[in-house]
Amino acid sequence: MDKTESKSRFKISLTTKFWLIFTLGLSMLVVFFIGVSNEWFGPMPTFEELENPESNLASEIYSADGKLLGTYYIENRSNIHYRELPPHLVNALLAIEDIRFENHSGVDMKALFRVAYGVLSGNDRGGGSTLTQQLAKNLFPRKRNPSTMYLVMTKFKEWVTAIKLERNYSKEEIIAMYLNTVDFGSQSHGIKAAAKTFYNKSPDSLNLQEAALLVGVVNAPTWYSPVRNPERAFNRRNLVLSQMQKYGFISDAVYDSVSRIPIDMSNFGVMSHTSGMATYLREYLRGELKDWSKNHFKADGSPYNIYKDGLRIYTTINSKMQQYAEEAVVEHLSQDLQPSFYEHWEGYTHAPFDFESDSIDKIVEHIMELSMKRTERYRLLRNAGKPMDTIKEIFDTPVEMTVFSWDGPIDTIMTPMDSIRYYKFFLQAGLMSMEPHTGFVRAYVGGIDYKHFQYDHVVQGQRQVGSTFKPFLYTLAMQEGEFTPCSKLPNVQPIIPLIEGDVWKPRNAATKKLGEEITLKYALATSNNWISGHLIKRYSPQSVIKVARKMGVESYIPPVYSIALGSADLTLYEMVGAFNTFANSGVYVEPTFITRIEDKHGNVIDRFIPEKQEAMSEQTAYLMLELLKGVVQYGTGIRLRYKYGFSNPIAGKTGTTNNQSDGWFMGIVPELSTGVWVGAEERSVHFRTIALGQGANMALPIWALYMKKVYEDESLGIGMGDFEKPIGGLLIETDCEKLEREQEVEEVKVDEFDF
């Protein structure tokens, strides 16, 4: 054999060996990936998991007009569809993360070879992970503090998972899933939460520079945070824009102009349960929904979880009306009532407490100690086993804190005890507004600032209702048929004997027409206590309580004569629901906050229909509206006319309790029933004069400010017409002056006939 033949055989042998090694290596690689896919090296996501990847989805609370009010979450994450993404957001993502996304099947081999070459040459030019691989990583997270071997194996598993994702989902679905699962920082998971947090808008409203910033933040949310590191965020955003320019998504001119726009974080706000709109309602619904979820189950038999299952809760709240209600509360209290309260108590040693007692120091000390024991600080110290002496010392030691003020939060140093006294000065408020016929609650304000005052004065606060209770008594008188609005009773003090041998003699603030006979309409308009005393003496407290029960009042009402003047403690929720019965033709309708609940796929799980019951006849309801109109026409609510300029029909009732501790106003128009309460946390904190502390001064202005905004907003469609008369017409004359003139004419005719 010559040397040439020998060399040829040697070359063939080397070539054969190369291909054998290559084939063997490729086969081993194929077998390896088959093994990875078949879980030889550990568990892999199942087909079911790929079809329905689990994540903690926030439940969303929506207004009736489609505005996102807030969320309940462990992770603030909400899903959206691809069709909700603006094109420039998708283009920005592809430009900076995966420009060949449309051309690979989950793993980009060209990018991997580029990475391998960069590692070997020392010229690293970026990672090789595709969007689909990153999605796999987001859906099935790695464990903390992994070993090198675990990381290598996990990377291979992510490749396999990425390929499976590409088989099961379209490219559009993968992009949407990626943007739904990625963390943008600032407690916002997913693009929907991020758009709301950073710009207070929905993803489809993001402009080019906003989309570029959010896509850029994803790479390192803290490092590129536009709040913490605005300069880095600016440069990162412009890098995204330059990539979009490079790949032809935007022109050079667009890049030049947009890249100069400064970052605007004026609408930035981390979503939490203490901020945003309708905070008190959202917290109230949290408790209601947790109870609801215990009795409603998913397909697998487990109960729904409002923090994980991505429910969509559609409320009855109108976002515009809610905004107007919150603004009305803030405007009246911050600009008028609270400054007047400070001025009223200036220079008083025991301010803002008002007691006629020689032991006022001890009384105030007792109130402050009780308030201390209600604080979270006290609870934590007691749970830690601290003795009372130590706790009091801690409460008397100055510390840094941020306190509420109407001019904004104040960073200060004071003792916790001084902060308690500081907060005692603040007047609180509650407002609830509902539609008469549907029972839908359109606005709900439980207090002045949920972050600092978390007690809900709509459903939690039970306070004396004062003269707003009198319509229950007058309803009984109208329903029994013995009285009409124009019936007259003597304006003299009634004396009612009690079982104990004592007597009840109501006092009366009204001074006009003493000793005369006055109409019930005039008596209710001027909030006459003596006439209420006469009526409850005639019908008994138990009979009045029955009427209140039919009108939705569930709180305990003591069966005593003083309830005629409003001694009972009721909630604003109950009072608004009860007064709404007059506007709803005598039918009580339960105030309703939720219309339906959907699951994360949009399937309706539950619908809510308010309960109704007939409380009185349609005639009685209309007669009560006529009585209540007198309150605004010439009674205690007349400032709605002369100060606020309302000329449309309004049925209303003011209420003022003992020592002016509570101010109420209930206002009804044909399309809205609204109640307002104002008072301090402690009943011993109040104005010292009726002029400042009456319901017409404390609560009525909030109703007026709210309704002015509602009427001015034509998009709400709230008209200024009159109440509809009963079917078949009104059987009783309610114009007392007209009736009196007619009676005088009849008397003249009778006299002439006798003559």
C-alpha angles and dihedrals in degrees: 000000000000124000093253093059091045092053091048092053090048091052091050090050093053092047091049091049092050093052092043090053092044092048092046092048092047090048091049089049091050091047089047093054090044087053092049090049091048093049098249088140099040140307122318130197109277124233089255091053091050090050092047109021111194122234135151102263119193117235111237127219114210132191121233089258094054102262119141105240098180147302142250110220153150086199115021093236130141128172127232134183127250091249088065093060118095113234094241090057091055092044092050091051094050093045095055102030114026120359092172092052093120093052105050133067099227100300121064106212093185090056091047092053088049090053092046091050090047092053093048094044096040090238101114111186103180141295129307101218115125125217088256092054090049089050090052089051091049094047096046106029125205121247120257123267095011126189122243092252091050091051093050093048092044090053091056091047089052090054091054092044090050091054090049090050090053089053094049102039138044121243090254092053091050092052091049092046091050093051090046094054104039122102116237096180127239090084092296118129115185131013095277094058091041094053090050094046099045101033107010092236141100120267094252089060095056114119125217099271092045092050092048092051094050092048089049094049092059092074092065113353097192097039092049097035108145089211100049099028109022095165093054090045090052092052092044092051091051090050088057090049091050090052089051088051091048093054095042100252091124133021126247090252093053091048092050093052101038096044089061094056110107120234111265115207096164091117096044114128131153108234112241139151090255097057139055131039127333094008095162093050092047091054092047090050091049090067093043092049094048088056090045093052092057089067101037120075140197125232091271091057097252120125120255117264115212091204098052112021102070097235120179113221114196112202132195092238117121106217094214094049090045090053092049091049093050091046092050092053092048094045097051098041099040099041103032122008103039094047088049090051093052091048091046092057099037112133097014115130097214097037130184093017119086119199130149095215139112089225096056091128091060092044093052091046090052092050091049093050092051089049090050090054091054094059126102090231090060093047092053092048092049091048088052089057098248115162119240094252091056092046092052090048090052091049090052094050117096115242137172113267144154116236133191123256132165088244092056137281115324122213106212147142119247140131118271087241091055090049090055090052090046092056093048088073095063120101114221130209143196131196133182126178125185141174112253100222104035099035089226112155106224100180132022126180114174098179147336100277124001095201092063103021112040098169110112112225093191103060104007105040114086109188136163108277099206117191093352084083093063095082088067088059094045090048089059091050092050094043094052089057095228094108139039129192088266097048112118133225129181114266094228131119113270119221114209119189116224129211092249090062093257126111134231115225113175118216120229130214093192112097103177124098095010111185093009127113111255133187122253089239091058091043094054092042091055093037093239111192096195094060089049087052091053092050097049090046087056098046106025129235092266092060092052091049090055090055091050090050092053088052093057103267109143103166118104114274115192111232094237131123094244091073085080086073095043106265092147121102111231137160126253087237090060094045095051092047091050096047089047087066089073091057092045095061094261097309117122112221120191112244106252128205104175129048100181145345123220130192122236090275094055096256113145110244100176141002126204124220118182119238117243135195134175109250102172141350122285089244092055092048091053092046089054091052089053090050091049092048087065090062089065097034098056109340139080092311096053093114086078084072105038100031105030099029101232111160100167123099110282127175110203148156131201124208133196124178135205113310090000090281093144133033120196138181125181113191126185130189124168095268103031138041111196133178130191130192126187129182144113129276090253120050088219088065110081147109113291095220131062091224091066100027102048121111091246089064101034106038110011095070091059090055090048094050091046095049093046089059092045093052093045091055102079091186089072092061095217106157130206098225130127129268117273115254120236119277107271092026134271113306097197130059111241099179097093095187091052091047091050092051091050091050091051090052091050091050091051090051091050092049091050091049092051089049 
